[in-house]
C-alpha cells in the first residue's frame, strides 16, 4: 500500500510505502533535513511537524520536549508512515541554502599570494599553438608523428606522446581543417605527455579551469581564467552528503554498511556540477572550455569523490586505499558536464590528513621557513601540522564537529540565524548576542559557542570543568531534559518560538572538542621536544577559522596562550591550495613534496595524547600557568567581583 | 513494400525493401559472397543464381557469359529485388571457411627462433607476486603506496605508478583477501608503470596472451602461454572485411565514402574475437586470463582495427593518422571478450609499409647483419625492405592483389578447390594441374598463376608480352568474351560445370603485378647504387610466399635471377613478429627501432620506378641478360623444340 506524503512549505508530494521511513521520504523528495547521524536515529535533529495524517513515531519522544511532542513534532528517522501525510519541516530543521561560507582570501589577492610563494602560470595542463609544416612526399610522417615532432621541437619532450582514440580519430580532420595550424591541449604527467584535445587555429587565448574544495561540510568552487590566472567567479554550497551524516566516520559507515558509496559520490559530484554550471552560465563560458580541475579535500572526501570504498580508513591501523590519486577524466567520476576535463587532486598524507592539509601547508609556506610554525585547520575535523623547512609532522586530533553544531542541542553551522557572538554580563548574567543576518536566532554556530564557553567561564556562570553554577541564582539557569542548562535567548527573542539554551551536555562536548585540539598540538610539540615558546607562527585555516576570536579561543584553552601577533588567519587554504595547484605545475609538485615529507602521527593510539587530552578537559587547562593571560584576566575579574 | 529473400543452400530468409540491392541482402543475411570491389559493381564476382522470383539485373549481363545469363545468373550488386526471391549462391561465389592459410613457421620452432634472435620471456606486460608487510600504526601508508613501494623495492621503478579507478576500487579488498600476498599484472610503458589487475595470492603461474596478424586477406591468431612462451593454439580465418573489397584502397573508400569505418572495424574485431574464443574454449582457458594482445598488420588494417579514419592514406602525399599506435584496452576497440586486456600493435612505418613489415624485418634479423639483404613480403600488397645493420630502406610496390585472385577471371585464394600447381606439355600443350584438397577445381590461386605464366611462356603458348600465340593451334586456345583465352581445366574436370581459363586480360594483370614487384626492388637497389649481385640474402615472407616456386617466379621475372640458396622463406612473419613482441619487451623495442630506422620511399611518384616497371612488363624482362638462368632454359627449350 502506498501513501502520499506532502512536505510543507515546499509543497512537494511523493508516494511512499506504508511503514516507510519519513527521513528517507524527505530525501526522496529532494528535501534536505538536518541530521548529524545520517538517519541512524541518535542525533535528534530531523524534527518534523505532522500536520495531518498518522505516523508511528517510534523512539521520537525521547528526543523531544513535552511541548514539541504536543505540537506534533516527530523525528523523521524514527517515524513510520501510516497514512497519507502532510508534514511541515520547521525552519530549524532545514539545511539552508542561504549561508555564510568562507571561500578563502579575497579572490583578487590569491593570485598575488601564489606568485609571492613562487608560483607561476605554468599549469600541468596547458595549450600549445602549433604551426606545422604541411606534409609532402618527402616529409610524409604520420599526422600523429608530425604533432609529436612539433611538440618535441618546441621543447616539450614528447618521446612518449599519448593520445586516446577519440583524439586520434579526429586528429587528421582537425589538422586539415586548421590548414596545419592547430592548438593542442597537453597534459604532462611524469615522463608521459598526453594530447587531451586539438582545435583548428590558435585557441590559446581562452582557457578555463576550476579549483574545488570538497569539505565535509561545504563545497567551494573557483572558476579560473587559466590564461591570466584570475578567479572569475566563486561559489559554494553545503556538501549534500551532510544528509548522510555530519562527520567523516558516519559517512564511511554509510558508504560501507549502507551501500551508500555511489550515492555519496553522486551527491558531492552533483554539488560540484551545479556550482560549476552556475558559474559557467553567469560568466557566459561553455562548460566544455573547462579542461582542468584540481580538487582538495580530506582523505575520506577524496575516496568518496572518486568512488573508492573508504572502509579501512576507520579500522585500525587506519589505512586509506590511496593518498596520491591518479589523474582521471570528468566522466569517470560522473562529472558529465565536463567529461573530457582532467581531474587532479591535492595529495593526501594519511587517512585523517588529506589534500586540504597539504594545500594548507602550501599556502602557509611554513615548509620553506627556518623557524618553527604550527598550522591548525579547524573545520569539521581538526588537523595540525608542526615544522619548518627541515621537517613536518602532522596529526588529526579527532575534535569532532561540535563547533560546527554536531552534538550541540542548538548547534548549527555559520548561516543566517546563527548566534555568532555572545557576551555575558558579569553582574546580571544577562546575555547579549549578535545573529548572522541580523534576524531572530535559531541556533548557535562555532564562534558563538567559543564566546559562550569563554564568557560563561570568565563570568563564573560555569566552573573550570564546565559545570553550571546553579548557585548564581540567575533565572537563565534552569533544569531541562538533559540536566542544567543556561538560556542564551528567550523564546520571545527567537525565531523558533522556544528558548535557545546551552546545556551541560553541550558544554561537556565543547570542552572535549577544544581539549582534543589543544592536546593535538601539545602532543606534537612534546614529540619534537618543544614547547609553545618555540613557535614563531601559528597559522589558523579552515572556513570556521575565519571567525574565531583568538582571545576567546585562548580563554577556553583551545589555542595556546601566545601573543596575538603570532596568530595568522589564512582562510580556506584548501581551495586556495587547489587554485595554486591548478595554475602552476610547480605548486602541485611542491604540494606533492609536502605530502611526502610529512610524518603522520596517529594520535588515537598515543598514550601521550590521552594524557594531554585529560589535562585539557578544564577551562582553560588543568595547568593554569600555561595560560598566564587567562590567569591574569581571571584574577582581575575576581578582584572586581 | 518488403520482399522475402531466401538464400540457398544456407536456407536463410530475410526481408528486404522492393528495389533493394541483392549484394546488401546477402550481407544482411550474414552470407559472405565473393567480391573484389566491395559491391561497387565492377569486379563481376558476386554471381548468384535466381531460382524463383524476379530481379532487375541492371548491368549484370555485361559481366556474364551467355550461358551464365541463360542459367539465371545475375550479379548480386547490380540486381534490384522485385519480388519474393529464392537465390542460390554457387560454390565459386562463396567465401570459404575451409582454407589453407600459412600461419607461420612450425609453432614449436618459433620460440626457438625468437630466442636465437635475442628474445626472452620478459613481456611489456608481466605479473609480479608481492608478499607485502601488513600495515601497522607505525607503517600506515596507503594501500596504493604499499604496492608502489613493493614494486619499487623489487626494482620496477614505480615512481609514476598508475592504476585506473576500477583497480583502485578493488585494491583494498583484494589486498586483505590475499592476506597481503597478491599478484599484480603490470604494464610498463615509457616511464609509467600501470597496475592492470590484482589477484589474491600467487597468480603468476598461468597467464595467456595472443599474437594477431590482421592481413588484408586473412586473420591469424596465436594463443600463447606467457609463462613458458609456448604457442598453445593457432587459428585463422579470412578477413571478413573482404566482402567490402579485396584491397586496402577499396576498403579505405568503403570506410570513407560509404561511412563503413565502424563496420570494417567490427568485422576485423569480430574475426579476432571468434578465433580467440574458439582457441580459449579448445584449450579450456577463460578468455579473462588473456591480458595482453599484440597485433600486426598493414597501416590501413591498423587504422580500421582501431577505428581511425584511413582517408588520407590514399590521397597524396599519403599520410596515415598514426604509425605508432598507443596501447588501448580491449573494450575500446570492441573486443568485449577481453575488455581489460591491453592491446599493442607492431609499429608501422608509413601509409603503405605497416607493422607486418617491421615484424618481418624483426623476424628476418636483417637489421643486425653486415651484409645486404632484401626482404619481400608478397601478400595482398607487395612490400620490400633493403638494407643491413647500418640502414634500411623500404617501399610498397602497389602490385595489387592479382596473385590473390583479384582481377583474374578464375582467380581465387589458396583454398580448397584452387589449382596450385600447373604444367604445360611442351608438345601437346595439354595441362596437368594439382588442386588444393585434391578435389575438382573451381579456380586458380597465386602459385598456380605463377606456374601458368611460367609454363605458358617456357612452352611458347605466350610470347614475352604475355600474348597468346593463336598459331600453336591447340584446342585450348580459344576466343572468349574478353579476347583470347587458354583452357586450364575442361568443364568435365571442373566442379563449377564450366571451363577454367586464363585470359589475355588475366595474363596482362599478372605481368603488371610481377613487374611492379620486380621494379620495386630494382628501384630500391638503384637508389642505393647497388645491383642484385650485392645481395647476400633474399627473404621471402607472406602467407602467399610459402608456396612460391622460386624457379618459376624467376622464370616470369618476379624474383631476381639469383642462386636458389640465397632465397629464404620465412612464412608469415607478421604473426611471428607479433608473437616476438608479445613475449619480449626487448623485441617490441627492437621492432620500434626498426620502424624508426626505416626510410620510406614513395614509389608511386618515382620516375625511376616507372622506368623499371616499364622494363619489367615482359617475360622475364626487357633485358633478358638480367635473367641468365631463364635465358639458358629458353635456349635449351628452343633447341629441343
Boltz contact constraints between the chains, C-beta under 6 A:
constraints:
  - contact:
      token1: [A, 135]
      token2: [B, 317]
      max_distance: 6.0
  - contact:
      token1: [A, 135]
      token2: [B, 319]
      max_distance: 6.0
  - contact:
      token1: [A, 136]
      token2: [B, 317]
      max_distance: 6.0
  - contact:
      token1: [A, 137]
      token2: [B, 317]
      max_distance: 6.0
  - contact:
      token1: [A, 137]
      token2: [B, 602]
      max_distance: 6.0
  - contact:
      token1: [A, 137]
      token2: [B, 605]
      max_distance: 6.0
  - contact:
      token1: [A, 140]
      token2: [B, 317]
      max_distance: 6.0
  - contact:
      token1: [A, 140]
      token2: [B, 319]
      max_distance: 6.0
  - contact:
      token1: [A, 142]
      token2: [B, 320]
      max_distance: 6.0
  - contact:
      token1: [A, 142]
      token2: [B, 322]
      max_distance: 6.0
  - contact:
      token1: [A, 142]
      token2: [B, 323]
      max_distance: 6.0
  - contact:
      token1: [A, 143]
      token2: [B, 319]
      max_distance: 6.0
  - contact:
      token1: [A, 143]
      token2: [B, 321]
      max_distance: 6.0
  - contact:
      token1: [A, 144]
      token2: [B, 322]
      max_distance: 6.0
  - contact:
      token1: [A, 160]
      token2: [B, 190]
      max_distance: 6.0
  - contact:
      token1: [A, 162]
      token2: [B, 326]
      max_distance: 6.0
  - contact:
      token1: [A, 165]
      token2: [B, 332]
      max_distance: 6.0
  - contact:
      token1: [A, 168]
      token2: [B, 308]
      max_distance: 6.0
  - contact:
      token1: [A, 169]
      token2: [B, 308]
      max_distance: 6.0
  - contact:
      token1: [A, 171]
      token2: [B, 321]
      max_distance: 6.0
  - contact:
      token1: [A, 172]
      token2: [B, 312]
      max_distance: 6.0
  - contact:
      token1: [A, 172]
      token2: [B, 321]
      max_distance: 6.0
  - contact:
      token1: [A, 190]
      token2: [B, 160]
      max_distance: 6.0
  - contact:
      token1: [A, 190]
      token2: [B, 191]
      max_distance: 6.0
  - contact:
      token1: [A, 190]
      token2: [B, 192]
      max_distance: 6.0
  - contact:
      token1: [A, 191]
      token2: [B, 190]
      max_distance: 6.0
  - contact:
      token1: [A, 191]
      token2: [B, 191]
      max_distance: 6.0
  - contact:
      token1: [A, 192]
      token2: [B, 190]
      max_distance: 6.0
  - contact:
      token1: [A, 192]
      token2: [B, 192]
      max_distance: 6.0
  - contact:
      token1: [A, 308]
      token2: [B, 168]
      max_distance: 6.0
  - contact:
      token1: [A, 308]
      token2: [B, 169]
      max_distance: 6.0
  - contact:
      token1: [A, 312]
      token2: [B, 172]
      max_distance: 6.0
  - contact:
      token1: [A, 317]
      token2: [B, 135]
      max_distance: 6.0
  - contact:
      token1: [A, 317]
      token2: [B, 136]
      max_distance: 6.0
  - contact:
      token1: [A, 317]
      token2: [B, 137]
      max_distance: 6.0
  - contact:
      token1: [A, 317]
      token2: [B, 140]
      max_distance: 6.0
  - contact:
      token1: [A, 319]
      token2: [B, 135]
      max_distance: 6.0
  - contact:
      token1: [A, 319]
      token2: [B, 143]
      max_distance: 6.0
  - contact:
      token1: [A, 320]
      token2: [B, 142]
      max_distance: 6.0
  - contact:
      token1: [A, 321]
      token2: [B, 143]
      max_distance: 6.0
  - contact:
      token1: [A, 321]
      token2: [B, 171]
      max_distance: 6.0
  - contact:
      token1: [A, 321]
      token2: [B, 172]
      max_distance: 6.0
  - contact:
      token1: [A, 322]
      token2: [B, 142]
      max_distance: 6.0
  - contact:
      token1: [A, 322]
      token2: [B, 144]
      max_distance: 6.0
  - contact:
      token1: [A, 323]
      token2: [B, 142]
      max_distance: 6.0
  - contact:
      token1: [A, 326]
      token2: [B, 162]
      max_distance: 6.0
  - contact:
      token1: [A, 332]
      token2: [B, 165]
      max_distance: 6.0
  - contact:
      token1: [A, 602]
      token2: [B, 137]
      max_distance: 6.0
  - contact:
      token1: [A, 605]
      token2: [B, 137]
      max_distance: 6.0
